[in-house]
């Protein structure tokens, strides 16, 4: 796991409007975040799959953070 990409992921989560994070389906949320990361760090197919799975496993946390920002 690349620490730079990991930081960029969580920065992207923080920069995305909370309502957007909550409105997107899980699939759309994961796709959007993987695409955002891929713009700055082009991925191999294997890396893209890794980040897709990682983000998918973190969707409940991402949604919890977005809900907290709305409170």
Sine and cosine of phi, psi and omega as CSV:
sin_phi,cos_phi,sin_psi,cos_psi,sin_omega,cos_omega
0.00,0.00,0.79,-0.61,-0.03,-1.00
-1.00,0.08,0.87,-0.49,-0.05,-1.00
-0.89,0.46,-0.58,0.81,0.01,-1.00
-0.90,0.44,-0.69,0.72,0.02,-1.00
-0.93,0.38,-0.63,0.78,0.02,-1.00
-0.88,0.48,-0.70,0.71,0.05,-1.00
-0.88,0.47,-0.66,0.75,0.01,-1.00
-0.89,0.45,-0.63,0.78,0.04,-1.00
-0.85,0.52,-0.79,0.61,-0.07,-1.00
-0.94,0.34,-0.48,0.88,0.12,-0.99
-0.90,0.43,-0.68,0.73,0.03,-1.00
-0.88,0.47,-0.65,0.76,0.04,-1.00
-0.87,0.49,-0.71,0.70,-0.01,-1.00
-0.92,0.39,-0.54,0.84,-0.04,-1.00
-0.99,0.14,-0.33,0.94,0.01,-1.00
-0.98,0.17,0.69,-0.73,0.00,-1.00
-0.83,0.55,0.67,-0.74,-0.03,-1.00
-0.85,0.53,-0.65,0.76,-0.02,-1.00
-0.89,0.45,-0.60,0.80,0.04,-1.00
-0.90,0.44,-0.72,0.70,0.00,-1.00
-0.86,0.50,-0.57,0.82,-0.03,-1.00
-0.99,0.13,-0.47,0.88,-0.05,-1.00
-0.99,0.16,-0.49,0.87,-0.04,-1.00
-0.95,0.33,0.56,-0.83,0.14,-0.99
-0.93,0.38,0.27,-0.96,0.03,-1.00
-0.83,0.55,-0.72,0.70,-0.01,-1.00
-0.88,0.48,-0.72,0.70,-0.01,-1.00
-0.92,0.38,-0.60,0.80,0.03,-1.00
-0.89,0.45,-0.74,0.68,0.01,-1.00
-0.89,0.46,-0.72,0.69,0.00,-1.00
-0.86,0.51,-0.71,0.70,-0.02,-1.00
-0.88,0.48,-0.73,0.68,-0.03,-1.00
-0.93,0.37,-0.63,0.77,0.05,-1.00
-0.89,0.45,-0.67,0.74,0.01,-1.00
-0.90,0.43,-0.65,0.76,0.03,-1.00
-0.88,0.48,-0.70,0.72,0.03,-1.00
-0.90,0.43,-0.66,0.75,-0.05,-1.00
-0.90,0.43,-0.41,0.91,0.04,-1.00
-0.92,0.39,-0.57,0.82,-0.04,-1.00
-0.99,-0.10,-0.42,0.91,-0.04,-1.00
-0.70,-0.72,1.00,0.06,-0.01,-1.00
-0.81,0.59,0.75,-0.67,-0.09,-1.00
-0.97,-0.25,0.52,-0.86,0.27,-0.96
-0.97,0.26,0.19,-0.98,0.02,-1.00
-0.86,0.50,-0.65,0.76,-0.01,-1.00
-0.90,0.43,-0.68,0.73,0.02,-1.00
-0.91,0.41,-0.65,0.76,0.02,-1.00
-0.88,0.48,-0.67,0.74,0.04,-1.00
-0.90,0.44,-0.67,0.74,0.03,-1.00
-0.86,0.52,-0.77,0.63,-0.05,-1.00
-0.93,0.37,-0.56,0.83,0.08,-1.00
-0.87,0.50,-0.75,0.66,-0.01,-1.00
-0.92,0.40,-0.66,0.76,0.00,-1.00
-0.88,0.47,-0.77,0.64,-0.02,-1.00
-0.90,0.44,-0.66,0.75,0.03,-1.00
-0.84,0.54,-0.62,0.78,0.00,-1.00
-0.95,0.32,-0.32,0.95,-0.04,-1.00
-0.98,-0.21,0.06,1.00,-0.05,-1.00
-0.87,0.50,-0.63,0.78,0.06,-1.00
-0.88,0.48,-0.64,0.77,0.04,-1.00
-0.91,0.42,-0.69,0.72,0.01,-1.00
-0.87,0.50,-0.69,0.72,0.02,-1.00
-0.92,0.39,-0.63,0.78,0.06,-1.00
-0.88,0.47,-0.68,0.73,0.04,-1.00
-0.90,0.44,-0.66,0.75,0.02,-1.00
-0.91,0.42,-0.67,0.74,0.03,-1.00
-0.89,0.45,-0.63,0.78,0.02,-1.00
-0.90,0.43,-0.59,0.81,0.02,-1.00
-0.93,0.37,-0.46,0.89,0.01,-1.00
-0.98,0.19,-0.36,0.93,-0.04,-1.00
-0.97,0.24,0.00,0.00,0.00,0.00
